[in-house]
């Protein structure tokens, strides 16, 4: 039962991380959203920042022309995958 809850939590976090990546694309307007969307965006950032911030301090973004590619979400994806496989999700 506990193992199943952990598996579901890891999958939900994986999906929230995907939303975070999509929100970071430069196609969205620079002005912050308002209303319920602002609360959702704040939630996504609040949940993912504590995990991504320490990785960003260790691994700098890879330069791609005028932009930098943040590798920290990819590392978290791999960690989630490894944990899921280790516990048998």
C-alpha positions as CSV (number, residue, x, y, z in Angstrom):
1,X,0.0,0.0,0.0
2,X,2.7,2.5,1.0
3,X,4.8,1.4,-2.0
4,X,1.8,2.1,-4.3
5,X,1.4,5.6,-2.9
6,X,5.1,6.3,-3.4
7,X,4.8,5.2,-7.0
8,X,1.8,7.4,-7.6
9,X,3.5,10.4,-6.0
10,X,6.6,9.9,-8.2
11,X,4.5,9.8,-11.3
12,X,2.5,12.9,-10.3
13,X,5.8,14.7,-9.6
14,X,7.1,13.6,-13.0
15,X,4.0,15.2,-14.6
16,X,4.3,18.4,-12.6
17,X,7.9,18.6,-13.8
18,X,6.8,18.3,-17.4
19,X,4.4,21.2,-16.8
20,X,7.2,23.2,-15.3
21,X,9.4,22.6,-18.4
22,X,6.5,23.7,-20.7
23,X,6.0,26.9,-18.6
24,X,9.7,27.7,-19.0
25,X,9.5,27.8,-22.8
26,X,10.0,31.3,-24.2
27,X,6.7,31.1,-26.2
28,X,4.7,32.2,-23.2
29,X,4.3,36.0,-22.5
30,X,6.6,37.4,-19.9
31,X,3.8,38.9,-17.9
32,X,2.7,36.7,-15.1
33,X,-0.7,35.1,-15.3
34,X,-3.6,36.2,-13.0
35,X,-6.4,34.5,-11.3
36,X,-6.6,30.7,-10.9
37,X,-3.9,30.2,-13.5
38,X,-1.5,32.2,-11.3
39,X,-2.2,29.9,-8.4
40,X,-1.5,26.9,-10.5
41,X,1.7,28.3,-11.9
42,X,2.8,29.3,-8.3
43,X,2.1,25.7,-7.1
44,X,4.1,24.2,-9.9
45,X,7.1,26.4,-9.2
46,X,6.8,25.9,-5.4
47,X,6.8,22.1,-5.7
48,X,9.6,21.9,-8.2
49,X,12.0,24.6,-7.1
50,X,13.2,22.9,-3.9
51,X,14.4,19.9,-6.0
52,X,15.7,21.8,-9.0
53,X,17.5,24.7,-7.2
54,X,20.2,22.6,-5.5
55,X,20.9,20.8,-8.8
56,X,21.2,24.1,-10.7
57,X,23.8,25.3,-8.2
58,X,26.0,22.3,-9.0
59,X,25.3,21.9,-12.8
60,X,25.4,25.1,-14.8
61,X,23.2,25.4,-17.9
62,X,24.6,24.3,-21.2
63,X,25.0,27.2,-23.6
64,X,23.1,26.9,-26.9
65,X,23.7,30.2,-28.7
66,X,21.8,32.9,-26.9
67,X,20.0,30.5,-24.6
68,X,21.0,28.1,-21.9
69,X,19.7,24.5,-21.6
70,X,18.9,23.7,-17.9
71,X,19.9,20.0,-17.4
72,X,18.5,19.8,-13.8
73,X,15.0,18.6,-14.9
74,X,16.5,15.8,-17.0
75,X,18.6,14.7,-14.0
76,X,15.4,14.6,-11.9
77,X,13.6,12.6,-14.6
78,X,16.5,10.0,-14.5
79,X,16.4,9.9,-10.7
80,X,12.6,9.4,-10.7
81,X,13.0,6.6,-13.2
82,X,15.8,4.9,-11.2
83,X,13.8,5.1,-8.0
84,X,10.7,3.8,-9.7
85,X,12.6,0.8,-11.0
86,X,14.4,0.2,-7.7
87,X,11.1,0.0,-5.8
88,X,9.3,-1.9,-8.5
89,X,6.7,0.6,-9.7
